[in-house]
Amino acid sequence: MNPKLKSEQLDRLFEAILTLSSVDECYDFFEDLCTVSELKAFPQRFQVAELLNEGRVYNEIVRTTGASTATISRVGRALNFGTNGYKTIIDKMKEAE
């Protein structure tokens, strides 16, 4: 976790998110919280992370997701040098399947 981001307000937001118990509740909350552009960007980034984690190449990811190479590069940096947030979620989702 980046200590520069840590705040009581962000903790409160994350605690609120953790209370959501269904996909429908997530839709309702995130539609109120985020812009349409943000809601489209988040799943694209996550799909890019899944594909990079599978070892897919940039050209294939661009074709599959429509993401820019800059987005793919940013997600790749997070996968390789970040806090393992993407990897944690990807692993948990694989376990749940």
C-alpha positions as a printed NumPy array, in Angstrom:
array([[  0.   ,   0.   ,   0.   ],
       [  1.201,   3.451,  -0.89 ],
       [  1.326,   5.424,   2.381],
       [  0.731,   8.646,   0.429],
       [ -2.75 ,   7.386,  -0.471],
       [ -3.695,   6.216,   3.026],
       [ -6.46 ,   8.296,   4.575],
       [ -9.451,   7.891,   6.841],
       [-11.752,   8.807,   3.955],
       [-10.28 ,   6.131,   1.667],
       [-10.436,   3.572,   4.487],
       [-14.109,   4.48 ,   4.917],
       [-14.772,   4.033,   1.196],
       [-13.079,   0.626,   1.154],
       [-15.03 ,  -0.426,   4.254],
       [-18.222,   0.581,   2.443],
       [-17.234,  -1.457,  -0.607],
       [-16.586,  -4.484,   1.596],
       [-20.208,  -4.341,   2.806],
       [-21.556,  -4.936,  -0.708],
       [-22.89 ,  -8.469,  -0.997],
       [-24.017,  -8.881,  -4.6  ],
       [-23.152,  -7.857,  -8.128],
       [-26.394,  -5.851,  -8.255],
       [-25.362,  -3.899,  -5.137],
       [-21.992,  -3.237,  -6.77 ],
       [-23.683,  -1.926,  -9.91 ],
       [-25.903,   0.393,  -7.87 ],
       [-23.049,   1.739,  -5.749],
       [-20.458,   2.113,  -8.478],
       [-22.919,   3.711, -10.915],
       [-23.528,   6.375,  -8.277],
       [-19.842,   6.718,  -7.394],
       [-18.151,   6.643, -10.806],
       [-18.515,   8.233, -14.192],
       [-19.485,   6.094, -17.174],
       [-15.908,   6.446, -18.498],
       [-14.471,   5.164, -15.22 ],
       [-16.876,   2.239, -15.182],
       [-15.745,   1.292, -18.687],
       [-12.036,   1.724, -17.887],
       [-11.958,  -0.432, -14.739],
       [-13.102,  -3.709, -16.322],
       [-10.858,  -3.098, -19.327],
       [ -7.83 ,  -2.726, -17.045],
       [ -8.792,  -5.854, -15.164],
       [ -9.171,  -7.826, -18.403],
       [ -5.744,  -6.551, -19.499],
       [ -4.293,  -7.737, -16.175],
       [ -5.822, -11.192, -16.619],
       [ -4.475, -11.493, -20.158],
       [ -0.994, -10.272, -19.187],
       [ -1.023, -12.696, -16.277],
       [ -1.758, -15.485, -18.794],
       [  1.298, -14.422, -20.803],
       [ -0.581, -12.9  , -23.735],
       [  1.272, -10.404, -25.955],
       [  0.423,  -6.722, -26.389],
       [ -0.897,  -7.043, -29.966],
       [ -3.356,  -9.73 , -28.924],
       [ -4.447,  -7.723, -25.883],
       [ -5.027,  -4.612, -28.016],
       [ -7.178,  -6.648, -30.422],
       [ -9.106,  -8.388, -27.635],
       [ -9.728,  -5.45 , -25.297],
       [ -9.321,  -2.302, -27.364],
       [ -6.98 ,  -0.975, -24.679],
       [ -4.17 ,   1.328, -25.69 ],
       [ -0.574,   0.154, -25.425],
       [ -0.127,   2.824, -22.735],
       [ -2.872,   1.218, -20.643],
       [ -1.412,  -2.232, -21.21 ],
       [  2.022,  -0.976, -20.19 ],
       [  0.635,   0.673, -17.048],
       [ -1.188,  -2.497, -16.021],
       [  1.937,  -4.519, -16.799],
       [  4.01 ,  -2.316, -14.502],
       [  1.452,  -2.802, -11.749],
       [  1.562,  -6.579, -12.239],
       [  5.349,  -6.688, -12.192],
       [  6.265,  -3.955,  -9.735],
       [  3.054,  -3.051,  -7.9  ],
       [  1.51 ,  -4.182,  -4.651],
       [  0.176,  -7.5  ,  -6.056],
       [ -3.404,  -6.229,  -5.975],
       [ -4.201,  -7.584,  -9.431],
       [ -2.491, -10.909,  -8.726],
       [ -4.322, -11.342,  -5.427],
       [ -7.716, -10.843,  -7.059],
       [ -6.881, -12.987, -10.107],
       [ -5.723, -15.82 ,  -7.836],
       [ -8.801, -15.554,  -5.606],
       [-11.096, -15.632,  -8.625],
       [ -9.333, -18.7  , -10.013],
       [ -9.739, -20.452,  -6.651],
       [-13.442, -19.596,  -6.586],
       [-14.087, -21.053, -10.074]])
